[in-house]
């Protein structure tokens, strides 16, 4: 599970970590310099989110998972991205996040190359929210995105613009990592418009005991999801492919 040095989404990392760890899967973390990563603290505290805070911040379940995750030795002593080679691992999970610190992760040639290697070997890859942008930017040997010819979802344009419009007067472009929306960039990497799946309206979050609110798209060994509200179903679907 590679992470940026700062600003990753706590739910999108911690919920899959907990789900897989409980199933006996060993998870290793990696950062650009091998230093411990820090999440987007606003997704824990809710500072500045106003009326959107109850919907957007990590819920109590995810916060508890995050507190456990940051205490584990693998999180506290991560690998360097360049040393986390595909040949040494069985699968790859790419969490998201939208704050500025995510850019080093989304734009990393090292991570893009490694992501492509996982796809080329047919190993399980899971990407959620902005993590799908990293996948879309990862190229096969023919220069096409690894998503070309596959089905996927990602953070929806409607979700991104709603959060941005409701907070931009005091948070600026906090919710706009790039001028182009996540959905728009991901769609550009696909073979056909119908390969992007929006799913049902994302009105509530799923949980360990109730997955019905979640949405995930599975295409062979690739699993994608839209936002933290899909994290539990996303983790379960990835685990199924990892253990197959």
Secondary structure, DSSP 8 states (H G I E B T S, - for coil): -B--SEEE-HHHHHHHHHHHHHTT-----EESSS---EE-THHHH-TT-GGGHHHHS--HHHHHHHHHHTTSHHHHT-EEGGG--GGG-SEEEE----SGGGHHHHT-HHHHHHHHHHHHTT-EEEEETTHHHHHHT-B-TTSSBTTTT--B--S-HHHHHHHHHHHHHHHTTTT-SSSS-HHHHHHHTSSSGGGB---S---S---SS--TT--EEEETTEEEE-SGGGHHHHHHHHHHHHH-
